[in-house]
Amino acid sequence: MTTATTTTAPVHVRGLVHRYGTHGALDGVDLDLGPGVTGLLGRNGAGKTTLLRCLATDLEATNGELRLLGRDPGRAAERTEIRRRLGYLPQNPEFYPYFTAFGLLDYMAVLKELGGRRARHDEVRRNLDRVGLHDRRHSRIRRLSGGMRQRLGLASALLGDPEVLLLDEPTIGLDPEQRIRFRGLVSELAVHSTVVLSTHQIEDVAALCQRVVCLDAGRVAFDGTPDELVDRARGHVWERDGHPGEGYTAWRLADGRYRVLTPAGVAPGDTDGLEPVEPSLEDAYLLITGVEEGRR
């Protein structure tokens, strides 16, 4: 890692590169992230999880500059301090199956050095209540459903109200009511904390994020507000009664019409019956990442 420059951003990334053998997962990522919620979008393999693991100090970058909360994760003492002030929910969290929900969170709170026994237990109870698991606090993890385990992972990430919160696909397995509760928790924490939310759930991004970063092949393809991303799709989203033919991203809607996307610089070959429509955030995401699989 190169010598860092001075920055006040809680998350500061310059030229970040990570390779798995000969495969480049990240290829020169530049980001400065401050308080609020940033949505991290990209198709599978774009580098989202690798970036979050680097930010979580779980993975060391191959090259580039990284500062978290003004500290260098490459130095052991500073990395320990970062981890005390950071929350991380990995995409597929693994737990000790014979721990109780309370016991697991208490163990994680000990690792984060969250005060004495009484204060630590109060924090554990508070977070179990925040995710709706207070009544299951004495249940062993192996007896919890997938959605409950996901909420337990979120409770673990929220311990101590971290200054930087990294969430990788956090709403997998949550029902609609639980997802609304999740959004409320994250939006409250984001008033003073930096939250990075990696997800394929575009509606979560639309509901929560003030900023969107799209990764494509390990590079930043877009960095801006949701409205700015939607603006990029204007003039490239259409509807018509029949399928437009090969070469277009299109799918059938519930009313039988087809929604058609045309990338920048590509005009529809047959304009007969095509009606321009207001783009959605999902339309803009599909256009900027070129995701077409399963849409034709």
N, C-alpha and C positions, 0 to 999 in steps of 0.2 A: 504494500500500500504506500502511496506517495505521501509526502509531507502535506498537512492540511493548511488551508488558508483560514483566516478568522471569519467566523459566521455567527449570527445570532439565531438562526433557524434551528428549532429542535431537531429536525432531520435535514442533514446536508449531505448531498451525494454529488460527486463529480467524476465523470469518466468511469463509472463502475463497470467492471468486467468480471464475469464468472464463467469458467469452463468446466464441464464434466468430461475429462479426457480431451478429445478433439472437438467435442460439441460445445458451441458457445451458447450458453443460456442467457447471459446478459452481455450486451455489446455497447458499452459507452453510455450508460444511463446518467443523466444529469437531473437532479431534483432538489428543491428546497421546500420543505413542508412545515407549515406552522399550525396553530390551533384551528380546529374545525375538522370536518370529515372529508377525506379525499377518497374517491372511488377509484379502484384499480381494476381496469377492464382489459380483456384480451382473450383470444381463443386458447384452447389447451396447448401448452408448450410455448406460450409467448414469453414466459419468464416471470410471471407474477409470483408464484410460490418461491422461486429462487430469490427474488428481490426481497420478499418479506423475511425469508430466513436470514438473509444478510443483515437486514435491519434489526432482526431479533437477536443478533450476535450468535445465532445457531450455526452459521455458515460463514467462513472467511472468504472474502472476495479474492479473485485472482489478481486483480489490479484495480487501481482507482483510489478515490478519496472518499472516506465515510466518517462523519461525525454525528453522534447522537447525544443530544442534550449538552453539547459543547465538549464532549469527551471522545476519546479515541478507543474504539472497541478492540483495537489491536494490542492494547496494553492491559494486562490482567487486572490490575487494581481498578482501572477506569471501567473496564468491562463489567466488573462486579457491581460498581456503583450504577452503571446504566441499567443492569438487570433489576436492581431494587426499584427503579422508577419506571419500568417498562412492563407492559402486559402483552401477552402473545397467545393467541388461539390458533394452533396449526390446523391444517385442513382435515386431518384425520387424527384427532387426539387419542392417545392411548393411556389408559389408566390401570392402576393396580386393581384387579377385579374384586379382591377380598377386602379392600378398604371400604369404609362407609363414606357417604358423600361428605359428611362433616369431617371425618378423619382425613380425607384427601385434601380438602381445602385447608385444614389446620396444618398439615404437612407442608403444603405450598406456602402458607403464610410464615412458617418457621424459616423456610429457605429464603424468603424475602425479608426476614428479620423485622416483622411487623409488630414491634412492641413486646410487652410482657404477656403472660398467659391470659389474663382477663381481657386486655385490650385486643389481643389476637383472636380470642373466641368471639368477642363482640363483632369483630370485622368479618369473621367467617359466617356468623348468623345473619349479619346484614346482607351479605352477598348471596347467601342461599335464598333469602327472602326476595331479593331483587329479581332473581330468575325464576321464582315460583317453585323452589324446591325445599322450602322449610319443612313441609310435612314429610319429606322423604330424606331428611338429614341423617337418619339412622339406618337407612337402607344400604345394603352393599351394592357396589357399583355394578356387579355382574347381574343384578336383578333390575337394573334401570333400563328403560327403553332407549332406543337410539336418540330420540329427541331429548330425553332427560339427560343423557350423557353429553349431548351437545350443549345444553344449558349449563351443565356442571363445568364444562370446559370454559364457557363464557364467564361463569362466576369466578373461576380461577384466574382468568385474565384480568378481571376487574378488581382483584384484591389490591387495596391500598390506593384506589383511584389513580392509576398510573398516568404519568405525564405524556407518555407515548403508548398508544394502544394499537396493536397490529392484529387484524382479524382476517383469517383466510377461510372463505366460504362459511361464515358464521351461522347462516340461517338454514343450512341443510338439515332436514329432519324436523324443522319447526312448523307447527300449524299456523294458520293465519293470525290467531289471537296472540300466540307467542312471538310472532314476527313483529307485530305492532308493539308489544311490550319491549322487545329488543330495540326497536327504533327509538322508543322513548328513552331507554337507558343510554344509548350511544349519543343521542342528541344532547342530553343533559351533560354527559361527561365531556363532550366536544367543545363546550363553552370555554374551558380552560386547558383542554388537552389536545394533542395531535393524534387523530385517529386515521388509520389507513385501512380501508375495507376492500378486500379482494373478493369479487363475486361475479357470478354469471346471472344473478337476479337483477335485471335492469330496473325493476320497480323499486328495489332497495336503494339503488343509486339515485333515482329520481326523487325519492322521499327524503334522503338523508344528506346527500353530498353537495357541498358548495363548489367542489372542484373534482374534475375527472382527469385521470391519466390513463391513456390507452397504450398498452405495450403490443408490439408486433415484432416477432423474430428477435426479441431481446432489446429492442430499441423503443424509445418514446415516439409514438406515432401522433399523439395529440396530448396537449396539456392545457386545460382551460376550464371554464365553467360549463355546466350542462347546457345552458342556453347557447353558448358559443359552439358547442358540439352539434346541437340541433341545427343551428344556422348553416353549418357546412352541408347539410343534407337538403336544404331548400332548392327546389328545382330538379331534384333527382328522385322524387317519390311520387308514384302515380297509382291510379286504380283503373281497372277496365273490366269488361264483362267476361272476356275470354283470356286464356293463357297467351302471353306475348310471344311464345316460341323460344327456341333454344338461345342461349347466350345471355339470358337475363336472370337476376335473382328475383324470384316471384313465388308467391304462395297463395293458396285459396283461402279466402276469408269465410266467416260463418254465414254471410249473406249470399255466398256463391260468387262474388266478384274476386278479382285477383289484385293483390298489391304487388307493385313492380318497382324495383330499385335500379337506377341507371348510374353507374359510377361517373365521377367528374370527367368530362371530355368525351363521354359516350352518349349519343343521342338515341332515343328509341327508333328503330328502323321503321316501325309501323305506328304512326301517331294516331291512326284512326281508332277512336274510342278511348284513348288515354286521357284521363283527367288528372291534373295536378292536385295533390292533397298535402295537407300540413304534415310535415315529418314528425315522427316520435323520436325519443332518445334511442330506442331499439333500432329504428331505421338508420340513424346516424352512426351508431356503433357498427352495424353490419356493413355500412358503406366504407367506413374508415379502416376496418380490419380486413375487408374483402371476404367476410365469412359467407359462403354460399352453400356449404354442405347441407343437404336435406331441405333446401328451400326451392329447388327448381320444380 
